C-alpha cells in the first residue's frame, strides 16, 4: 500500500466527520476561518520541520511507496496527517459537545 492511499483514508474520515458537524450546524463561518488558519500554520510548520528532520537524516521514506511529489525534501504524503488532524479534531470537538466553535454563549 502506498502512503498516498493510506493518507486518502485518513483525509476521507476527517472530511466525513467535518461534513457531519456541518450538517448538524455545529460549525459557523468563524469555525471555518479558524480551521483554515490552523491548517495553514500546521502545513507551514510541517514543511519547515519535516525538511529539517529529513535533511538531518532522522528518517526517510521508501521511494517505492511515495508519489514522487516533494516540497523540498519532504514528500507530499507528509502533509496529509497534519491536514487531517487540523480538520478532524475541531469537528470532533464540536460533535462531542464541546463549545460550539465560532459561537459564544452570550
Backbone bond lengths (Angstrom), bond angles and torsions (degrees), N, CA, C in turn:
res aa  C-N    CA-C-N  psi(-1)  N-CA   C-N-CA  omega(-1)  CA-C   N-CA-C  phi
1 X - - - 1.464 - - 1.530 108.23 -
2 X 1.318 116.74 136.09 1.456 120.21 178.71 1.527 109.69 -82.88
3 X 1.328 114.75 157.33 1.460 119.73 177.23 1.526 110.70 -61.94
4 X 1.319 117.05 -35.29 1.461 120.91 -178.77 1.532 111.40 -63.96
5 X 1.314 117.36 -40.45 1.463 120.95 177.59 1.527 110.94 -67.05
6 X 1.316 116.88 -42.72 1.462 121.15 177.02 1.525 110.70 -61.43
7 X 1.322 116.24 -42.23 1.463 120.45 178.66 1.522 111.92 -64.36
8 X 1.321 116.72 -35.32 1.468 120.53 178.96 1.526 110.84 -59.71
9 X 1.328 116.89 -36.10 1.469 120.74 178.27 1.528 110.02 -64.41
10 X 1.334 117.08 -47.89 1.465 120.54 179.97 1.520 111.35 -62.87
11 X 1.319 117.34 -42.06 1.459 120.35 179.77 1.526 111.64 -67.51
12 X 1.318 117.45 -36.33 1.466 120.73 177.75 1.525 110.90 -64.82
13 X 1.325 117.09 -42.13 1.473 120.73 177.66 1.524 110.12 -63.04
14 X 1.325 116.98 -45.33 1.467 120.59 178.95 1.517 111.10 -60.48
15 X 1.326 117.44 -44.14 1.465 121.57 179.53 1.527 111.17 -64.60
16 X 1.328 117.08 -39.36 1.460 121.11 179.26 1.529 111.20 -64.12
17 X 1.317 116.92 -46.25 1.467 120.43 179.84 1.526 110.16 -63.45
18 X 1.340 117.29 -42.70 1.470 120.40 178.35 1.528 110.66 -63.95
19 X 1.323 117.39 -37.29 1.465 120.73 178.30 1.524 111.04 -65.60
20 X 1.329 116.52 -40.62 1.472 119.94 177.81 1.526 109.95 -62.49
21 X 1.336 116.78 -43.73 1.463 119.99 178.16 1.531 110.32 -62.81
22 X 1.318 117.02 -37.54 1.463 120.73 178.57 1.515 112.34 -67.38
23 X 1.320 116.42 -43.01 1.470 120.90 179.54 1.527 110.33 -64.17
24 X 1.324 115.85 -36.30 1.469 119.74 179.24 1.525 111.76 -79.59
25 X 1.328 116.13 3.38 1.467 123.07 178.31 1.522 112.67 56.89
26 X 1.314 115.53 39.26 1.458 121.03 177.88 1.527 111.61 -93.60
27 X 1.316 115.62 -1.95 1.460 119.14 -179.61 1.522 109.65 -124.34
28 X 1.299 115.08 153.93 1.457 120.51 -179.00 1.525 109.64 -123.70
29 X 1.317 115.37 -176.00 1.465 120.05 177.48 1.527 110.27 -64.54
30 X 1.325 116.33 -35.19 1.471 119.75 177.44 1.520 110.28 -65.07
31 X 1.322 116.67 -35.19 1.470 121.01 176.44 1.522 110.11 -61.00
32 X 1.311 116.70 -47.80 1.461 121.40 -178.85 1.528 109.99 -62.13
33 X 1.312 117.33 -42.19 1.465 120.81 177.99 1.526 110.65 -63.58
34 X 1.325 117.14 -44.12 1.463 120.38 179.46 1.522 111.34 -62.86
35 X 1.322 117.17 -41.63 1.468 120.73 178.05 1.527 110.31 -65.45
36 X 1.317 117.41 -40.70 1.469 120.42 178.65 1.522 111.29 -61.74
37 X 1.325 117.24 -41.49 1.465 121.19 177.38 1.523 109.85 -65.34
38 X 1.329 116.85 -44.34 1.468 120.54 179.56 1.527 111.04 -62.76
39 X 1.320 117.22 -42.22 1.464 121.11 178.71 1.527 109.98 -61.65
40 X 1.307 116.89 -46.99 1.466 121.03 -179.25 1.525 111.29 -59.54
41 X 1.321 116.95 -49.48 1.465 120.67 -179.54 1.523 112.02 -65.05
42 X 1.317 116.54 -40.69 1.458 120.49 -179.95 1.525 111.20 -64.40
43 X 1.317 116.76 -43.22 1.462 119.70 178.91 1.526 111.76 -66.89
44 X 1.328 117.24 -36.93 1.464 120.18 177.09 1.532 110.69 -64.66
45 X 1.314 116.79 -44.97 1.471 120.26 178.39 1.519 111.23 -64.79
46 X 1.313 116.84 -38.76 1.466 120.68 177.01 1.522 110.23 -61.62
47 X 1.321 117.06 -44.17 1.461 120.55 179.87 1.524 110.96 -60.19
48 X 1.310 116.56 -45.37 1.468 119.87 -178.13 1.520 110.85 -66.32
49 X 1.319 117.23 -55.69 1.454 119.97 -170.94 1.524 113.49 -75.20
50 X 1.320 118.59 -34.56 1.465 118.98 176.35 1.522 111.07 -65.98
51 X 1.330 116.58 -39.48 1.457 118.77 177.10 1.528 111.26 -64.40
52 X 1.319 116.94 -39.79 1.465 119.68 177.33 1.530 111.34 -63.43
53 X 1.322 116.85 -44.38 1.467 120.32 -178.10 1.524 112.03 -68.96
54 X 1.322 116.93 -40.18 1.461 120.01 177.86 1.530 109.67 -67.21
55 X 1.332 116.67 -41.97 1.458 121.01 177.90 1.516 112.95 -62.36
56 X 1.330 116.49 -32.43 1.468 121.06 178.69 1.525 111.81 -80.88
57 X 1.334 117.00 -6.59 1.456 120.35 178.61 1.518 114.90 81.28
58 X 1.328 117.07 19.28 1.464 120.19 -179.41 1.528 112.42 -71.78
59 X 1.311 117.19 -28.81 1.460 120.76 175.28 1.523 109.46 -159.35
60 X 1.320 114.74 165.77 1.460 120.75 178.32 1.525 108.21 -149.85
61 X 1.315 115.58 173.14 1.451 121.72 -179.32 1.520 109.84 -119.49
62 X 1.316 116.07 146.58 1.455 121.45 174.69 1.525 107.70 -70.76
63 X 1.321 117.93 117.95 1.469 120.17 -176.93 1.526 114.20 -58.05
64 X 1.321 118.18 -22.58 1.459 120.87 179.47 1.521 112.88 -71.42
65 X 1.343 116.90 -18.63 1.459 120.18 -173.91 1.522 113.68 -109.97
66 X 1.327 118.64 6.05 1.455 120.54 178.44 1.521 109.86 -114.29
67 X 1.326 114.87 162.44 1.467 120.37 -175.17 1.522 113.42 -76.35
68 X 1.314 117.43 -22.62 1.454 120.67 -176.51 1.514 113.20 95.93
69 X 1.333 117.49 -3.25 1.464 121.64 175.45 1.527 108.47 -90.38
70 X 1.319 116.77 131.79 1.460 121.16 -175.53 1.519 111.43 -130.18
71 X 1.321 115.69 152.79 1.453 123.94 164.55 1.521 104.05 -111.69
72 X 1.305 115.92 97.22 1.465 123.86 -169.19 1.524 108.81 59.41
73 X 1.350 118.20 -109.15 1.465 120.59 -179.37 1.529 113.22 -95.30
74 X 1.320 116.36 -16.88 1.464 121.13 -174.27 1.521 111.33 -86.36
75 X 1.331 117.07 126.44 1.469 118.77 175.30 1.522 110.15 -66.62
76 X 1.302 115.66 150.24 1.464 121.42 -177.48 1.532 111.40 -57.92
77 X 1.328 116.47 -27.46 1.468 120.80 179.47 1.523 112.38 -62.02
78 X 1.331 117.36 -25.00 1.467 121.37 179.07 1.525 112.51 -61.59
79 X 1.301 117.63 -21.89 1.453 121.23 -172.52 1.528 113.19 -91.09
80 X 1.307 118.34 -8.28 1.467 120.83 -176.60 1.524 112.89 -71.58
81 X 1.320 117.80 -41.54 1.466 119.38 -176.98 1.524 112.20 -66.08
82 X 1.336 119.38 -46.24 1.466 117.60 176.55 1.525 112.29 -64.52
83 X 1.325 117.35 -34.82 1.461 120.91 177.02 1.531 110.26 -63.36
84 X 1.317 116.57 -46.79 1.470 120.67 179.03 1.529 110.81 -62.19
85 X 1.315 117.12 -42.42 1.469 120.41 -179.32 1.521 111.43 -64.62
86 X 1.325 117.26 -41.84 1.459 120.87 -178.70 1.527 112.30 -67.32
87 X 1.311 117.32 -22.94 1.467 121.58 176.65 1.526 110.68 -91.57
88 X 1.326 115.94 -45.74 1.465 121.60 -173.01 1.531 113.77 -69.23
89 X 1.309 117.72 -46.46 1.465 119.83 -172.78 1.534 113.56 -64.05
90 X 1.333 120.19 -46.54 1.471 117.98 176.50 1.533 112.73 -64.05
91 X 1.335 116.86 -36.38 1.471 119.47 178.91 1.527 110.62 -65.93
92 X 1.324 116.96 -41.92 1.474 119.96 176.58 1.521 110.90 -62.36
93 X 1.312 116.47 -41.09 1.467 121.06 179.27 1.533 109.60 -58.38
94 X 1.301 116.83 -43.96 1.462 120.56 179.18 1.525 111.07 -66.04
95 X 1.334 117.05 -39.90 1.467 120.64 -177.37 1.524 113.65 -70.59
96 X 1.321 117.55 -33.44 1.467 119.00 -176.92 1.521 112.77 -88.16
97 X 1.320 116.22 7.76 1.455 118.89 173.00 1.499 114.98 99.32
98 X 1.311 117.64 13.47 1.457 119.60 173.16 1.520 107.96 -63.76
99 X 1.294 116.41 -179.89 1.452 118.39 178.74 1.519 108.87 -58.84
100 X 1.296 115.77 149.11 1.465 119.33 177.70 1.507 107.31 -70.01
101 X 1.304 115.70 114.02 1.448 121.05 -174.54 1.515 111.22 -65.53
102 X 1.329 115.39 132.16 1.452 120.77 179.83 1.519 112.86 83.47
103 X 1.328 117.98 2.58 1.446 121.20 -179.67 1.509 108.59 -126.82
104 X 1.303 116.47 152.92 1.464 121.12 177.32 1.519 109.43 -112.82
105 X 1.299 115.69 158.70 1.468 121.12 -179.40 1.520 111.80 -94.04
106 X 1.310 117.30 19.69 1.453 120.08 -178.06 1.486 112.50 -75.63
